[in-house]
Amino acid sequence: MNEYLNDIKELSKRIENANSVCLISHLNPDGDSLGSLLGFGLALRKKYGNKIYMAIPDNVPAKYSFLPGNEEIMNLDDIGKQELYILLDCSDIYRIGENRCIDANKIINIDHHITNDKYGSINIINPYASSTGEMVLSILESMKLDIDNDIAINLYVAISTDTGSFKYDNTSSSTHIAVSKLLEQNINIGEINTKLYQNKPFEKVMLFIDAVVNIEFYLDNKVGMVTVPLDLIDKWGGTTEYVDGIVEFIRDIDCVEVACVLKETENNIFKLSFRSKTYVDVSKIATIYGGGGHAKASGCTITGEQQDIKKDLLEKIKIHLR
């Protein structure tokens, strides 16, 4: 993060001078976006008090309700105009909602996605970081802000979830050094990991079973695809977060290089999640459809008939297979 020291100094100055600061994570927040939001937000509140707000465009998923400070997160619709906005883990401005109008001069953009389009007045983008949470820890250290147990728990969750419990190849020596610093705050990683990875609701498991039984394989079984229609989501409680984990399951099949899940969020509107195993850069595929992400984990949203989407997707994926 040394190359961003001047940007971090400017960030610190602008927080100091602002009368109100709102930290925002993206729609359908994951562990990295929420952990980064809370880790950074709680640290800033310790120094600057109630002029620091934390907001998301929707709701905190139930699986992350144990995160310290989550009750302080407000809905973005309930936040009035602020003097400064810090967007975390958002590769583009639309990740906080299609109709959000924020003056770019008021935005600080902190992210680790290689597809980030640098929409802020200050852009601290590090595609080599494992997670936005890892970046936030470095920023807190540069700003000489205190890191306590609650902050450490949030940043640990951010890093752990975005590295697949340190299995993905975005995990580096810097990642482990960052986690070792968090462990110095005496966080209970056994308890955290149980809540994160060993606490699946019954309904999520049943949805998972119903979905993966209909897995489809294409292109010599190198591509695995599952569609999760609205009626299946409704059958098991109507919670879209229950779809999480299916795309990783498909990717982990030995013959599969590219995995894709089409999650129907509204009639004929599908949120797509891509994963690749070794050599395909799925961010290039997601970008075609206005999405983005990482080389091995990306996503986008497509409107259309399911079969037409699948056909077009396979044509795009085929170009990248060997």
C-alpha positions, 0 to 999 in steps of 0.5 A: 500500500506504499504507493497509496500513501499520498492518497491515504493522507488526503483521505485522512484530511478529508475525513478530518475536515468533513462534517459528515462521512458516510461509508457504504458497501454494495448491494447484496453485501458479502463478508468482505463488503460488510467486514470492511464497512464495519471494520473501517466504520467502527475505527473512524467512529472511535476517533470522530464520533457520530459524524461517521455513518455506515449504510448499505442499499439493502439489508444485512444478510442473516449469516452476518448478523453476528458481526460487531456493530452491524446494528449501527448500519443504516439503510442507504435510503434513510441517509440524507445528503452527506459531505463525504462518501467512502465506497468500499468493495464497489467496482463501479458506482452502480454497485450501490444501486442504479439510481444513486446520484452522488457527486464524484467529487464527494466519493472516496473509492476503496476497492480491490477489483481489477475491473474497478472503473475509478469513479471517485475523486480519490481511488485507492485500488489494489487488485493484488490485495486479497480483499478490501478488508486487507486494504482497510487494515493497511489504511487503518495502520497508515492513519494510526487508528486503533484496532480493537477486538470488534474491528479485528473480527470484522476485518478477519471475516472480510479477508476469510470470506473473500479468500475462501478460508484462505484457499483461493490463490488471491491469498498471499504472504501479505494476507497471512501477515494481515491476519496474524495482526488481527489475531493479536487482538485475541479474536476467537477464530473457532467461534467465528468460523463456526458461525461463518461456515458451519451454521447453514440454515436447513432451508439453504441446504434443501434449496442447494440440493434441489438446485444442484440436482439439475446441474448441466454440463457443456463443452466436454464437461468443462463448463458447469451451469445451474439455474435457480428460478424464482419459484425454487427460491420461494419454495425454500423461504424466498431468500436469495442469499441461500444460493451462495455456495452453489457456484463454488460447488460446481467449480470444485468438480474435477472436470469443470474449469468454468462454473456459472449460476443463474439466479433469477431475482425478478421475472427474466432478470438473472444475477450471474455468478462465475468461478474458474479453476485455473486459467479462464479469466471470468472477469472478461466474460462478466465485463461483456455484460456490464459486470466485473470482478476478479479473474476467477470470481466475477458476476453480472446481471442479464435480462432475457429468456433463460435459454437465450442467456445460456446459449449466448453465455456458452458462446462467450465462454467457449472462446476462453477454453482450451 
